[in-house]
Amino acid sequence: MFYSLLTRPGNACRAKAAMLWLALLLLWSAQSRATEHSTLTSLTAPAAMQQHDSSSDLTVSAALVRTLRQHIALSGYPYWQRQAQAQQLSASLSPPPELQLSAENIGGTGTSRGLQGAELTLAISQLFEAKAKRAGRQALADANQQQTMARYQLAVADAVAQTQQHLVRQLVLQERLQLLAQHHQHISQALQVAQQRAAAGAVAQSDVLRLQSRLVQNQLAQQQLQSNLQQAQAELAALWGETPQYRQVIAELRDLPELPALPELSAALQQAPQLQWWLSQLRLAQSASQLAIANADRDFTLSAGLKRNQQNQDTSVLLSISLPLYSTATAPNRAEVAQTSAQQAEVELATAQQQQQLLLAVRQRHAQLRQLRQYLHDMQSALLPLQLQMLSAVQQHYTSGLVDMNGMLSAQQELLDSQWLFLDSLGTFHSQLIELQRLTGLQLSNQAGRRWQASDNAAFVRSPL
């Protein structure tokens, strides 16, 4: 019926109109599908972008920024600071005046019945403390504020060092994975040669099986290293209260910085975060001891007021002053004075010992780093190139039949062991370097040592580590 309507001569206009509506309908349907497709694409694009961002690389500076902003050990600093500021405010306050109201001879009998014989007293008193007491409290509060800042600086140094140690560990694992991948290529190339020679009857089939076994062992080792790397990433992200949102760490382990001279490191210890914390403890103990001595000074209280005698209808003025009677030797807080003095002496001794221990630790780290740096230089410039040449020669000799399978496997294993030892030594070098930075508070780079501050944010230690 639809066809007949279109084909009737009298319905030509209707046929044209119907064809026009059909074309419009098809065009609208195509546009709707295109719009729907673009809508779906716009909805899925952010997810794809987010997935790409989550697999982005992590730089050293970005890791340190996250540490400063999100590390668990640094989250309590604002509260420490508020407590110290509250103590400073409290220390600056003077004793408030007191208002006294007393009534005597109330509710008696005879002439003292009711309020007839009452004696009413209204007085105001003020405690005037010795000047050294207020100054001592303020000095103690200021010392506590400095100790809070030193505590924060020490926590920052520890958090930065902890983050860098995690990064070094991950970099070593990444390098080991690359090393096993290269070793996998060496085994695969040797396997191809062995298969060709076994097909020609030049070697036994056992050579092929041994190389296939080595490939499986290499794959298992790579899987174990990949698992260790994921665990290390999770441990680092846990310091920030996150899950791993990066694919790998970007830094260069083989870039070894020049070490400052030992006198420069020894001089830097005077501003080291750990020693500054001990010095703040010493200032706190000294302030506490001085405050205890100041508290032995005598205060006096001055009172003034009015006294009303209802029976005599008499009003008089009262003035009084009170002063405790004791000497310095018999002060009520003499036990506190002795205790704070002993604590100050103990902190002084501990600070001196800590300074000596820090100096000894810096000397040991410096000597170890110098030896490691020379050892790594010798390995990289002499041993590893020779072993690479040896492996290349052994592979050629194995192809020509001059070396057996045992010789080739021995050469591969020697190179792998040396490269593995080189990576371990690199990790040890950077771990010792990070510890030296933590002890001295210096940023050790290829140019010179520079002291880092909390305001440096991500510029504490730039890549390379």
C-alpha positions as CSV (number, residue, x, y, z in Angstrom):
1,M,0.0,0.0,0.0
2,F,2.9,2.3,0.8
3,Y,4.4,1.5,-2.6
4,S,1.1,2.2,-4.4
5,L,0.7,5.6,-2.8
6,L,4.2,6.6,-4.0
7,T,3.6,5.4,-7.5
8,R,0.2,6.9,-8.2
9,P,0.4,9.8,-10.7
10,G,-1.9,11.9,-8.6
11,N,0.1,11.5,-5.6
12,A,3.5,12.7,-7.0
13,C,3.7,15.6,-4.5
14,R,2.9,13.3,-1.7
15,A,5.6,11.0,-2.8
16,K,8.2,13.7,-2.9
17,A,7.2,14.9,0.5
18,A,7.4,11.4,1.9
19,M,10.8,10.9,0.4
20,L,12.0,14.2,1.9
21,W,10.7,13.2,5.4
22,L,12.4,9.8,5.0
23,A,15.7,11.5,4.2
24,L,15.4,13.9,7.1
25,L,14.6,10.9,9.4
26,L,17.7,9.1,8.3
27,L,19.9,12.2,8.7
28,W,18.5,12.8,12.2
29,S,19.2,9.1,13.2
30,A,22.8,9.4,11.9
31,Q,23.4,12.6,13.9
32,S,21.9,11.0,17.0
33,R,24.2,8.0,16.8
34,A,27.2,10.4,16.2
35,T,26.1,12.5,19.2
36,E,25.8,9.4,21.4
37,H,29.2,8.1,20.3
38,S,30.8,11.5,21.0
39,T,29.1,11.6,24.4
40,L,30.4,8.1,25.3
41,T,33.8,9.1,24.1
42,S,33.8,12.3,26.3
43,L,32.8,10.2,29.3
44,T,35.4,7.6,28.8
45,A,38.3,10.0,28.0
46,P,38.8,11.3,31.5
47,A,39.0,7.7,32.8
48,A,41.7,6.9,30.2
49,M,43.5,10.1,31.1
50,Q,43.3,9.2,34.8
51,Q,44.7,5.7,34.1
52,H,47.6,7.3,32.2
53,D,48.3,9.7,35.1
54,S,48.2,6.9,37.6
55,S,51.0,5.1,35.7
56,S,53.2,8.2,35.4
57,D,56.8,8.3,36.5
58,L,57.8,9.6,39.9
59,T,60.7,12.1,40.2
60,V,62.7,12.7,43.3
61,S,61.4,16.3,43.7
62,A,57.8,15.1,43.4
63,A,58.4,12.5,46.0
64,L,59.9,15.0,48.4
65,V,57.0,17.4,47.9
66,R,54.6,14.7,48.9
67,T,56.7,13.8,51.9
68,L,56.6,17.4,53.1
69,R,52.9,17.7,52.6
70,Q,51.6,14.3,53.6
71,H,54.1,12.4,55.7
72,I,52.6,11.1,58.8
73,A,55.4,12.1,61.1
74,L,55.1,15.8,60.1
75,S,51.3,16.1,60.4
76,G,51.5,16.9,64.1
77,Y,53.7,20.0,63.8
78,P,50.8,22.6,63.6
79,Y,49.5,21.2,67.0
80,W,53.0,21.3,68.5
81,Q,53.3,25.0,67.4
82,R,50.0,25.9,68.8
83,Q,50.9,24.4,72.2
84,A,54.2,26.3,72.3
85,Q,52.4,29.6,71.4
86,A,49.8,29.0,74.1
87,Q,52.7,28.5,76.6
88,Q,54.3,31.7,75.5
89,L,51.0,33.6,76.0
90,S,50.5,32.1,79.5
91,A,54.1,32.9,80.5
92,S,53.6,36.6,79.7
93,L,50.6,37.0,82.0
94,S,50.8,38.7,85.4
95,P,49.0,37.5,88.5
96,P,45.4,38.9,88.5
97,P,44.1,41.1,91.4
98,E,41.8,39.4,94.0
99,L,38.6,40.9,95.5
100,Q,37.9,39.9,99.1
101,L,34.6,40.3,101.0
102,S,34.2,39.1,104.6
103,A,31.5,39.4,107.3
104,E,32.0,38.8,111.0
105,N,29.7,38.8,114.1
106,I,26.7,37.8,112.0
107,G,23.6,36.1,113.5
108,G,24.8,36.2,117.1
109,T,22.8,36.9,120.3
110,G,22.3,40.0,122.3
111,T,23.9,43.0,120.7
112,S,25.2,40.9,117.8
113,R,21.8,39.7,116.8
114,G,21.3,39.8,113.0
115,L,23.5,42.4,111.4
116,Q,23.6,44.7,114.4
117,G,27.1,43.8,115.5
118,A,28.4,42.9,112.0
119,E,31.8,43.8,110.8
120,L,32.0,44.0,107.0
121,T,35.3,44.1,105.1
122,L,35.8,44.8,101.4
123,A,39.3,44.7,100.1
124,I,41.3,44.2,96.9
125,S,44.8,42.6,96.9
126,Q,47.5,42.3,94.3
127,L,50.4,39.8,94.3
128,F,53.6,41.5,93.1
129,E,56.0,38.7,92.0
130,A,59.7,39.1,91.6
131,K,60.7,40.5,88.2
132,A,62.9,37.5,87.4
133,K,60.0,35.1,87.7
134,R,58.1,36.5,84.8
135,A,61.2,36.8,82.7
136,G,62.1,33.2,83.6
137,R,58.7,31.9,82.5
138,Q,59.0,33.8,79.2
139,A,62.5,32.4,78.6
140,L,61.3,28.9,79.3
141,A,58.3,29.3,76.9
142,D,60.7,30.7,74.2
143,A,63.1,27.8,74.7
144,N,60.1,25.4,74.3
145,Q,59.1,27.2,71.1
146,Q,62.7,26.7,69.8
147,Q,62.7,23.1,70.8
148,T,59.4,22.6,68.9
149,M,61.0,24.1,65.8
150,A,64.2,22.0,66.2
151,R,62.0,18.9,66.7
152,Y,60.2,19.7,63.4
153,Q,63.5,20.2,61.5
154,L,64.7,16.9,62.8
155,A,61.5,15.2,61.8
156,V,61.8,16.8,58.3
157,A,65.4,15.5,58.0
158,D,64.4,12.0,59.0
159,A,61.3,12.0,56.7
160,V,63.4,13.2,53.8
161,A,66.1,10.6,54.4
162,Q,63.4,7.9,54.8
163,T,61.9,8.8,51.5
164,Q,65.2,8.9,49.7
165,Q,66.1,5.4,51.1
166,H,62.9,4.1,49.7
167,L,63.7,5.7,46.3
168,V,67.2,4.2,46.2
169,R,65.8,0.8,47.0
170,Q,63.3,1.0,44.1
171,L,66.0,2.3,41.7
172,V,68.2,-0.7,42.6
173,L,65.3,-3.1,41.9
174,Q,64.5,-1.4,38.6
175,E,68.1,-1.7,37.6
176,R,68.2,-5.3,38.6
177,L,65.1,-6.0,36.4
178,Q,66.8,-4.3,33.4
179,L,69.9,-6.4,34.2
180,L,67.9,-9.6,34.2
181,A,66.3,-8.6,30.9
182,Q,69.7,-8.1,29.3
183,H,70.8,-11.5,30.7
184,H,67.6,-13.0,29.2
185,Q,68.8,-11.7,25.8
186,H,72.2,-13.3,26.2
187,I,70.7,-16.6,27.1
188,S,68.2,-16.5,24.2
189,Q,71.0,-15.8,21.8
190,A,73.1,-18.6,23.1
191,L,70.0,-20.9,23.0
192,Q,69.6,-20.2,19.3
193,V,73.2,-21.1,18.6
194,A,72.9,-24.2,20.7
195,Q,69.8,-25.3,18.9
196,Q,71.5,-24.8,15.5
197,R,74.6,-26.8,16.6
198,A,72.4,-29.5,18.2
199,A,70.5,-29.9,14.9
200,A,73.8,-30.2,13.1
201,G,75.0,-32.8,15.7
202,A,77.9,-30.6,16.9
203,V,76.7,-30.5,20.6
204,A,74.4,-32.7,22.7
205,Q,70.8,-31.9,23.3
206,S,71.6,-31.4,27.0
207,D,73.1,-28.0,26.1
208,V,69.8,-26.9,24.8
209,L,68.0,-28.1,27.9
210,R,70.4,-26.3,30.2
211,L,69.9,-23.0,28.4
212,Q,66.1,-23.5,28.5
213,S,66.3,-24.1,32.2
214,R,68.4,-20.9,32.6
215,L,65.6,-19.0,30.8
216,V,63.0,-20.3,33.1
217,Q,65.1,-19.4,36.1
218,N,65.6,-15.9,34.8
219,Q,61.9,-15.4,34.3
220,L,61.1,-16.6,37.8
221,A,63.8,-14.2,39.2
222,Q,62.2,-11.3,37.2
223,Q,58.8,-12.2,38.6
224,Q,60.2,-12.1,42.2
225,L,62.0,-8.8,41.6
226,Q,58.8,-7.3,40.2
227,S,56.9,-8.4,43.3
228,N,59.6,-6.9,45.5
229,L,59.4,-3.6,43.5
230,Q,55.6,-3.4,43.9
231,Q,56.0,-4.0,47.7
232,A,58.6,-1.2,47.8
233,Q,56.2,1.1,46.0
234,A,53.4,0.3,48.4
235,E,55.7,1.0,51.4
236,L,56.7,4.4,50.0
237,A,53.1,5.4,49.2
238,A,52.0,4.3,52.7
239,L,54.2,7.1,54.1
240,W,51.9,9.5,52.3
241,G,48.7,7.7,53.2
242,E,48.2,6.6,49.6
243,T,48.4,3.6,47.3
244,P,51.1,3.6,44.5
245,Q,50.1,6.0,41.7
246,Y,53.3,5.8,39.6
247,R,55.0,3.3,37.4
248,Q,58.7,3.8,38.1
249,V,61.1,6.2,39.8
250,I,63.2,8.5,37.5
251,A,66.7,9.1,38.8
252,E,70.3,8.2,37.9
253,L,72.1,6.0,40.3
254,R,75.4,6.1,38.4
255,D,75.9,9.8,38.8
256,L,78.1,9.9,41.9
257,P,78.6,13.4,43.4
258,E,81.9,14.8,44.6
259,L,82.3,14.6,48.3
260,P,83.0,17.8,50.3
261,A,86.2,17.9,52.4
262,L,86.0,16.6,55.9
263,P,86.6,20.0,57.5
264,E,83.6,21.4,55.7
265,L,81.4,18.5,56.9
266,S,82.7,19.0,60.5
267,A,81.9,22.7,60.4
268,A,78.4,21.9,59.0
269,L,77.6,19.8,62.1
270,Q,77.2,22.9,64.2
271,Q,73.9,23.5,62.2
272,A,72.9,19.9,61.8
273,P,69.3,19.1,62.7
274,Q,70.1,16.4,65.2
275,L,72.6,18.6,67.1
276,Q,70.3,21.6,67.0
277,W,67.6,19.4,68.6
278,W,70.1,18.6,71.4
279,L,71.1,22.2,71.8
280,S,67.4,23.2,72.1
281,Q,67.0,20.5,74.8
282,L,70.0,22.2,76.6
283,R,68.4,25.6,76.3
284,L,65.2,24.2,77.7
285,A,67.0,22.7,80.7
286,Q,68.9,25.9,81.3
287,S,65.7,27.9,81.2
288,A,64.0,25.5,83.6
289,S,66.9,25.7,86.0
290,Q,67.0,29.6,85.9
291,L,63.2,29.7,86.5
292,A,63.6,27.4,89.5
293,I,66.2,29.8,90.9
294,A,63.9,32.8,90.2
295,N,61.0,31.1,91.9
296,A,63.0,31.1,95.1
297,D,62.7,34.9,95.2
298,R,60.1,36.3,97.6
299,D,56.9,37.8,96.4
300,F,54.8,40.3,98.4
301,T,51.1,40.9,98.5
302,L,49.6,44.4,98.9
303,S,45.9,44.7,100.1
304,A,43.7,47.8,100.5
305,G,40.0,48.1,101.4
306,L,37.3,49.3,103.7
307,K,36.0,48.0,107.0
308,R,32.5,48.7,108.3
309,N,31.4,48.2,112.0
310,Q,27.6,48.2,112.2
311,Q,27.5,48.4,115.9
312,N,29.6,51.6,116.2
313,Q,28.5,52.9,112.8
314,D,32.2,53.3,112.0
315,T,34.0,52.9,108.6
316,S,37.8,52.6,108.3
317,V,40.5,52.0,105.7
318,L,42.5,48.8,105.7
319,L,46.1,48.5,104.3
320,S,48.2,45.4,104.6
321,I,51.3,43.9,103.1
322,S,52.5,40.3,103.4
323,L,56.0,39.0,102.8
324,P,57.2,35.4,103.3
325,L,60.1,35.1,105.6
326,Y,62.8,32.7,104.3
327,S,66.3,32.8,102.9
328,T,67.6,31.3,99.7
329,A,69.0,28.4,101.6
330,T,65.6,27.7,103.2
331,A,63.5,28.4,100.1
332,P,60.4,26.1,99.7
333,N,61.5,25.1,96.2
334,R,65.1,24.3,97.0
335,A,64.5,20.7,96.0
336,E,63.3,21.8,92.6
337,V,66.4,24.0,92.2
338,A,68.7,21.1,92.9
339,Q,66.7,18.8,90.6
340,T,66.7,21.2,87.6
341,S,70.4,21.9,88.1
342,A,71.2,18.2,87.9
343,Q,69.0,17.8,84.8
344,Q,70.8,20.7,83.2
345,A,74.2,19.1,83.9
346,E,72.9,15.8,82.5
347,V,71.7,17.4,79.3
348,E,75.0,19.3,78.9
349,L,76.9,16.0,79.1
350,A,74.5,14.2,76.7
351,T,74.8,17.1,74.2
352,A,78.6,17.0,74.3
353,Q,78.6,13.2,73.8
354,Q,76.1,13.5,71.0
355,Q,78.3,16.1,69.3
356,Q,81.3,13.7,69.5
357,Q,79.2,10.8,68.2
358,L,78.0,12.8,65.3
359,L,81.5,13.9,64.4
360,L,82.7,10.3,64.6
361,A,79.8,9.1,62.4
362,V,80.4,11.8,59.8
363,R,84.1,10.8,59.6
364,Q,83.2,7.1,59.2
365,R,80.6,7.8,56.5
366,H,83.0,10.1,54.7
367,A,85.8,7.5,54.6
368,Q,83.4,4.8,53.5
369,L,82.0,6.9,50.7
370,R,85.4,7.8,49.5
371,Q,86.3,4.1,49.3
372,L,83.0,3.1,47.7
373,R,83.3,5.9,45.1
374,Q,86.8,4.7,44.1
375,Y,85.7,1.0,44.1
376,L,82.7,1.9,41.8
377,H,84.9,3.9,39.5
378,D,87.3,1.0,39.1
379,M,84.5,-1.5,38.5
380,Q,82.8,0.7,35.9
381,S,86.0,1.7,34.1
382,A,88.0,-1.5,34.2
383,L,86.3,-4.7,35.4
384,L,82.9,-4.5,33.7
385,P,84.2,-3.5,30.2
386,L,86.7,-6.5,30.3
387,Q,84.0,-8.9,31.3
388,L,81.7,-7.7,28.5
389,Q,84.5,-8.2,26.0
390,M,85.2,-11.6,27.5
391,L,81.5,-12.6,27.1
392,S,81.4,-11.4,23.5
393,A,84.6,-13.4,22.7
394,V,83.3,-16.5,24.5
395,Q,80.0,-16.4,22.5
396,Q,81.9,-16.2,19.2
397,H,84.1,-19.1,20.3
398,Y,81.1,-21.1,21.3
399,T,79.5,-20.6,17.9
400,S,82.7,-21.8,16.2
401,G,83.1,-24.7,18.6
402,L,86.2,-23.5,20.4
403,V,84.4,-23.2,23.8
404,D,81.9,-25.6,25.3
405,M,78.7,-24.8,27.1
406,N,80.3,-24.7,30.6
407,G,82.7,-22.0,29.5
408,M,79.9,-19.8,28.0
409,L,77.6,-20.2,31.0
410,S,80.5,-19.4,33.3
411,A,81.3,-16.2,31.4
412,Q,77.6,-15.1,31.5
413,Q,77.4,-15.8,35.3
414,E,80.6,-13.9,36.0
415,L,79.3,-10.9,34.2
416,L,75.9,-11.1,35.9
417,D,77.6,-11.4,39.3
418,S,79.8,-8.4,38.7
419,Q,76.9,-6.3,37.5
420,W,74.8,-7.4,40.5
421,L,77.6,-6.5,42.9
422,F,78.0,-3.1,41.1
423,L,74.3,-2.4,41.7
424,D,74.5,-3.4,45.3
425,S,77.5,-1.1,45.8
426,L,75.7,1.8,44.1
427,G,72.8,1.3,46.4
428,T,75.1,1.2,49.4
429,F,76.9,4.4,48.2
430,H,73.6,6.3,47.9
431,S,72.3,5.0,51.3
432,Q,75.5,6.2,53.0
433,L,75.3,9.5,51.2
434,I,71.7,10.0,52.3
435,E,72.8,9.2,55.9
436,L,75.6,11.7,55.6
437,Q,73.1,14.3,54.4
438,R,70.8,13.5,57.3
439,L,73.6,13.9,59.9
440,T,75.0,17.2,58.5
441,G,71.9,18.8,57.0
442,L,73.7,19.5,53.8
443,Q,72.5,18.8,50.3
444,L,75.4,17.1,48.6
445,S,75.4,17.7,44.8
446,N,78.1,17.7,42.1
447,Q,78.9,21.3,42.8
448,A,79.1,21.7,46.5
449,G,77.4,21.1,49.8
450,R,74.4,23.4,50.5
451,R,72.3,23.4,53.6
452,W,68.7,22.7,53.0
453,Q,65.8,24.3,54.8
454,A,62.2,23.3,55.2
455,S,61.3,26.2,52.9
456,D,63.1,24.5,50.1
457,N,60.2,22.1,49.6
458,A,61.2,19.8,46.8
459,A,64.7,21.1,46.3
460,F,66.1,19.3,49.3
461,V,68.0,16.8,47.1
462,R,67.5,16.9,43.4
463,S,67.8,14.0,41.0
464,P,70.3,12.3,40.9
465,L,69.9,11.1,44.4
